Amino acid sequence: MLRVPAPRVLAGLFLAAIIVAAPPVPAAAQYRPLPTTSFSAPNTPVGEPYWIEFAVNWWTPQPDIVISSESLGIPGTDINVQATLGVEKKSTYELALVLRPSKKNKFRFNYIPLKYDADTAITGEIIFNGIRYPVNTQVRTLLEWKTYRAGWEWDFISQPRWFIGSLFQVKWTDVNFELDSPIGKEFVRAKAPIPAIGFIGRAWVTTRIAITGEWSAFKLPDTLDTRYGGHDYEWDVNGMVNITRNFGAQAGWRSHDIAYRVEADRGSAKLDGFYLGGVVRY
């Protein structure tokens, strides 16, 4: 036979008496609808949430680029591709893909190809790859600069109308620089992965308009080895208008500041300018 202790029986009877004596609750008070999270909610930004985002941007950076290459023990000249070689500003494009498996995690991929060419008679003597180019030498220039970027974004603070996140990414840079003249054809090519960390923040000023700021950086200290050094800093500030849930337009300003030194070779580039683009998301 099952025996129930007397204190439990008394407690059960006391609870039953309270339930019976309590006044009935009106039906309207029993039902409380849960807050809606649909796209039609007044405070939900248009386009949120999403799983995949793809953007195409047209960027016209100012090519402030300086390159120097040593060979055979002969130091190279610091060659400014605009002032010395006549390279002019050109537009390029950016492809950006974001995969968002959860609210706070995003995997990001970017690709930007830059290509400059020029044909000019140099007004000053230069030395490149150990070759001396006298004044008035006709030089054809080709500069190809491709940047690939892959990384992880973690939005450690995520609210319905704003977020702040951290960036952990790797940039792969592929640079090809050629000088072709009656003296000969010389080139230098560099490929290198560059790690970077940074931060990103976004705020929706209305349900359709968002402002985003992003910064990432990497620096190789000179104290490790005086023969090698460099840095990579990047800023991006943009505004986005979400026309519909699946389509938006954006405009922004990007600045990319990079420098390197590998023994006697060195270079620097500051590419900054405005961009326009479109965004498709699902």
C-alpha positions in Angstrom: 0.0 0.0 0.0 1.2 3.5 -0.9 1.5 5.8 2.1 1.6 9.6 1.7 3.0 11.6 4.7 0.4 13.7 6.5 2.1 17.1 6.0 1.9 16.6 2.2 -1.8 15.8 2.4 -2.4 18.9 4.5 -0.4 21.1 2.0 -2.4 19.7 -0.9 -5.7 20.3 0.7 -4.7 23.9 1.6 -3.6 24.6 -2.0 -6.9 23.1 -3.3 -8.9 25.4 -1.0 -7.1 28.5 -2.3 -7.8 27.5 -5.9 -11.5 26.9 -5.2 -11.9 30.2 -3.3 -10.1 32.4 -5.8 -12.5 34.4 -8.1 -12.7 33.4 -11.7 -10.3 35.2 -14.1 -12.0 36.9 -17.1 -11.2 35.3 -20.4 -9.8 38.5 -21.8 -7.2 38.6 -19.1 -6.1 35.0 -19.6 -5.0 35.7 -23.2 -2.0 37.9 -23.8 -0.7 37.9 -27.4 3.1 37.6 -27.7 4.9 40.6 -29.2 5.2 40.3 -33.0 8.5 40.1 -34.7 7.3 40.2 -38.2 8.7 42.6 -40.8 5.5 44.7 -40.5 6.2 45.5 -36.8 6.7 49.3 -36.4 10.2 49.1 -34.9 11.6 46.3 -37.0 14.1 47.5 -39.6 13.2 46.6 -43.2 15.4 43.8 -44.4 16.0 42.2 -41.0 16.6 39.5 -40.3 18.3 37.9 -43.3 20.4 34.8 -44.1 22.4 35.8 -47.2 23.4 39.3 -48.4 25.2 40.1 -51.6 26.4 43.6 -52.6 28.1 45.1 -55.6 29.8 48.5 -55.2 31.5 50.9 -57.6 34.5 52.6 -56.0 36.8 55.3 -57.4 39.8 55.6 -55.1 42.6 58.1 -55.4 45.7 55.9 -56.3 48.3 57.4 -54.0 50.8 54.6 -54.5 54.6 54.5 -54.1 56.8 51.5 -55.0 60.5 50.9 -54.7 62.4 47.7 -55.8 66.1 47.0 -55.3 68.2 44.6 -57.4 71.9 43.7 -57.6 72.5 45.8 -54.6 71.3 48.9 -56.3 68.7 50.8 -54.2 65.5 51.6 -56.1 63.8 55.0 -56.4 60.6 55.7 -54.6 58.3 55.8 -57.7 55.0 57.6 -57.2 52.8 56.0 -59.9 50.7 59.2 -60.3 53.3 61.9 -60.3 56.1 60.0 -62.0 54.3 57.5 -64.3 51.1 59.4 -65.1 48.6 56.9 -63.7 45.1 58.4 -63.4 42.2 57.6 -61.1 39.9 54.9 -62.3 36.7 53.2 -61.0 36.6 49.6 -59.9 34.1 47.3 -58.3 33.7 45.4 -55.1 31.9 42.1 -54.6 30.8 41.4 -51.1 29.0 38.3 -49.7 27.7 37.8 -46.1 26.4 34.5 -44.8 24.5 34.8 -41.5 23.8 31.4 -39.9 22.7 33.1 -36.6 21.7 36.5 -35.3 25.2 37.4 -33.9 27.5 35.5 -36.4 28.3 36.5 -39.9 30.9 35.1 -42.4 32.1 37.8 -44.8 33.9 37.5 -48.2 35.1 40.5 -50.3 36.9 40.9 -53.6 38.3 44.2 -55.0 40.4 44.2 -58.3 42.3 47.4 -59.1 44.0 47.9 -62.5 45.9 51.0 -63.7 47.9 51.6 -66.8 49.7 54.5 -68.4 52.1 55.5 -71.2 54.3 58.5 -70.5 57.7 60.0 -70.9 59.2 60.3 -67.4 60.4 63.8 -66.4 63.0 62.6 -63.9 65.5 59.7 -63.7 64.3 56.6 -61.8 65.9 53.3 -60.8 63.7 50.1 -60.7 64.9 46.5 -60.2 68.5 47.7 -60.7 67.7 49.4 -64.1 68.2 53.1 -64.6 65.6 54.9 -66.7 67.0 58.3 -67.9 64.8 61.5 -68.2 62.4 61.4 -71.2 62.3 57.6 -71.4 58.9 56.4 -72.7 57.5 54.1 -70.1 54.4 51.9 -70.2 53.1 51.1 -66.8 50.8 48.3 -65.6 49.7 48.0 -62.0 47.3 45.3 -60.9 46.2 45.1 -57.3 43.8 42.5 -56.2 42.5 42.1 -52.7 40.6 39.1 -51.3 39.1 39.2 -47.8 37.5 36.5 -45.7 36.5 36.8 -42.1 34.1 36.3 -39.2 32.0 39.0 -37.6 30.6 38.5 -34.1 28.0 41.0 -32.9 28.6 40.8 -29.2 26.0 43.5 -28.6 22.9 43.1 -30.8 19.7 45.1 -30.3 16.7 45.4 -32.6 17.8 48.8 -33.9 21.6 48.7 -33.5 24.6 46.4 -32.9 28.3 46.5 -32.2 30.6 43.7 -33.3 34.2 42.5 -33.7 36.0 41.4 -36.9 38.5 38.7 -37.3 39.7 38.4 -40.9 42.5 37.6 -43.4 43.2 39.7 -46.4 45.1 38.2 -49.4 46.9 40.8 -51.5 48.2 40.2 -55.0 50.2 43.0 -56.5 51.8 43.0 -60.0 53.8 46.1 -61.1 55.4 46.3 -64.6 57.5 48.9 -66.4 58.0 48.4 -70.1 60.3 50.7 -72.1 62.9 50.5 -74.9 65.4 49.7 -72.2 63.6 46.5 -71.3 60.7 45.1 -69.3 60.9 44.9 -65.6 58.3 43.8 -63.0 57.8 43.0 -59.4 55.1 40.8 -57.9 54.1 40.3 -54.3 51.5 38.0 -52.7 50.9 37.9 -49.0 48.1 37.1 -46.5 47.5 39.9 -44.0 45.6 39.1 -40.7 43.5 41.9 -39.3 41.1 42.5 -36.4 38.6 45.3 -36.0 35.2 46.5 -35.0 31.9 47.3 -36.7 28.8 49.1 -35.6 25.4 49.8 -37.2 22.4 51.9 -36.2 19.0 52.2 -37.9 17.9 55.9 -37.8 14.6 54.8 -39.3 13.2 51.4 -40.2 14.6 51.9 -43.7 17.8 53.8 -43.2 21.0 52.4 -41.5 24.4 54.0 -40.8 27.4 51.6 -40.6 31.0 52.2 -39.5 33.8 49.7 -39.8 37.5 49.7 -38.9 40.2 47.0 -39.1 44.0 47.1 -38.6 47.2 45.1 -38.6 50.7 46.2 -37.9 54.0 44.4 -38.0 56.3 46.1 -35.5 59.8 47.1 -36.5 61.2 45.7 -33.3 60.7 42.1 -34.4 63.1 42.4 -37.4 64.3 45.8 -38.9 64.3 44.2 -42.3 60.6 43.7 -42.3 57.7 45.8 -41.4 54.3 47.1 -42.5 50.8 48.0 -41.6 47.3 47.7 -43.0 44.5 50.1 -41.9 41.0 50.2 -43.3 38.0 52.5 -42.7 34.5 52.2 -44.1 31.5 54.4 -43.4 28.3 54.0 -45.3 24.6 54.7 -45.3 22.0 52.2 -46.6 18.5 52.7 -47.7 16.4 49.5 -47.7 13.9 50.0 -50.5 12.2 46.6 -49.9 12.9 43.7 -47.7 15.2 42.1 -50.3 16.8 45.1 -52.0 18.7 48.2 -50.9 21.0 50.9 -52.1 24.1 52.2 -50.3 26.7 55.0 -50.5 29.9 55.3 -48.5 33.5 56.3 -48.2 36.4 53.8 -47.8 40.0 54.4 -47.0 42.7 51.7 -47.3 46.2 52.6 -46.0 48.8 49.9 -46.5 52.7 49.9 -46.3 55.3 47.2 -46.4 59.1 46.8 -46.2 60.9 43.6 -47.2 64.6 44.1 -46.9 65.4 46.8 -49.5 62.0 46.7 -51.2 59.3 48.9 -49.9 55.9 50.3 -50.9 52.9 52.2 -49.7 49.4 52.9 -50.9 46.6 55.0 -49.7 43.4 54.3 -51.6 40.4 56.3 -50.5 37.2 57.5 -52.2 33.5 57.3 -52.3 31.5 54.3 -53.6 27.9 53.5 -54.6 26.3 50.2 -54.7 23.3 47.9 -54.4 22.4 45.1 -51.9 20.3 42.0 -52.4 19.4 39.9 -49.4 17.4 36.9 -48.5 
